[in-house]
Amino acid sequence: MEKIDLIPNEGVYLSTLSGGLDSALLTFLVMNYKPECKIVLSTICFAHMQNYNLDNVEKIKKYLDSNFPNRIIEHRIGFLPDRETAKAGGRAKQTKELVEKYNVTGILSGMTTNPPELQTEGRDETRDVTREWRSVSRNGIYHYQPFINQDKRYVAELYKQHQLQELSDLTVSCESLTAPRPCKTCWWCKEKYWAFGFY
């Protein structure tokens, strides 16, 4: 929470809302503790995963709107073929457009570090590295990742402290390429269970 306290309470923040626990929580906390700021939500959906997170992000947006009326100024949902297209510039293009359109003050990302206990297939090794929680993005503005050196149990504790079970129920963590989700076998399902005790 101390990192969130350091985020300025002004301007417009772009939140990369994936539909997962981390980005949903970060968006809620910034909206709750930074009442002077406005929020732009940016979501990417993937055709090769049947746009699996679309329903979740729409429900999360509705939940945030009900708790913080008139604070979200746009929710942009980009539809891309797959993750490779996103990494090759599809995600960055959407971010750049929104940053310029709204003169965005900073970008919010809820990424966490990997739990060391889960050494299983599917682990995102880029999350094993300690990083600065605040850096200058390629757009020349601050990129805030207040959970970057904390694992999912830290996120679970924040959900508990803020009594956000209803919000957690709206999220999706499963990264299975096919339904049903949660699959309960992919790395992301195992991480959620490790931290929260449910899928």
Phi, psi and omega in degrees: 000332182298330178289320179296324177301332183274351176285128183300144180266065182193159174082201183239130178247137175263119179257127178276087186274106183271337189105355180271175182299316189291309182292325178295316180295313181301316179299315178301312184296319179295317179295326182285316187263352179235070189293345181274350184267160173250161185233138168246129178261135179233119182236143172242131175245151185240128180297323183291349175244021178056036179048045191303334185264358186301310180299321181295313183293327177293321178290321178296317179299317178297318178299314179296318178300321182290329180271332184224074184301141174064023179259332180270121184263342171196147169237103180267123178247116179260135180252117182237158182296319186195177181295327180298320177296321178296314181293330182281000176134350181297318179291316181297324179297315179296317179300313181300317180299316182288321178301316181288319183297320186250009182049054187299137180281322183196162179250136181251130176227133184267015185304140178245173175271160179285142171288132183296337182292332187265080180264061184242167180300138180103352180298132177276100187292344176294342179270007178271350188263134174290134184226163172288136182283340179229127180214170177269125182282173178296344178272001177080016178237168181290138173250115184258125177229075188293344179259004194303328181252021176241149179266181187295336177292329174296317178297317179300321180294321178293321175301316181295313181301323184264005178053057186248036178302320180300319178293316181299327179294341181273350187270165174227135178246335185301136179244022176299141180288345182226154174287160003277154175238137005285142180280337179071007180236340180287163183301321184291323175295317180296322179295316180298317180295320179302321184270318189255339181083008175210162182266000000 
